[in-house]
């Protein structure tokens, strides 16, 4: 599996000095143990706690932050008892915003609510069978304020949950599409950049496609994120599909 790492474009706080503090949330102890062993083997990463369900994860984040010990990044399973990963993601980010970054871990075909977790504000998701170096890169990437996403998973999840028509009466073609007002604020060039972002192109690829400099692309992407009111490129991709632009 190839993980696409998107460069940050919106201003984000400088990471605090010291290792990245990670909370592992999974209802399987062996999975938590494996992740802990991998993360703690890195000098710049530190597992500060583990949780076996979403409710305990919400409490753990509160407790750790009150103690001044993070976490900076949460690795969040989706299907868990007591409180699932989607609800936990929403609660944590509602309370702490961008101070905590969340990566959803999914088994893909089974975790059909991963897209909802992205809508809740997660910074991305990975398959649980990702290579060790991909998991490590994901933690470092989201800590910098960037987004991480598995392209193959993105295509299938978004295709399943956004592109497939819902059961029920046919949608009124004259009805306004979601997010139309925000999208209408984009300039012609920003709209071009937005569509390329939605296709998963990196800044470098957008540079080649539109014959622009890196600084210009970064400026356009930053403006797109701000005007659409999204926190990162993952949320922009979801918004593009929800709005029907990628039909």
Order of alpha helices (4+ residues) and beta strands (2+ residues): beta-beta-alpha-beta-alpha-beta-alpha-beta-alpha-beta-alpha-beta-alpha-alpha-alpha-alpha-alpha-alpha
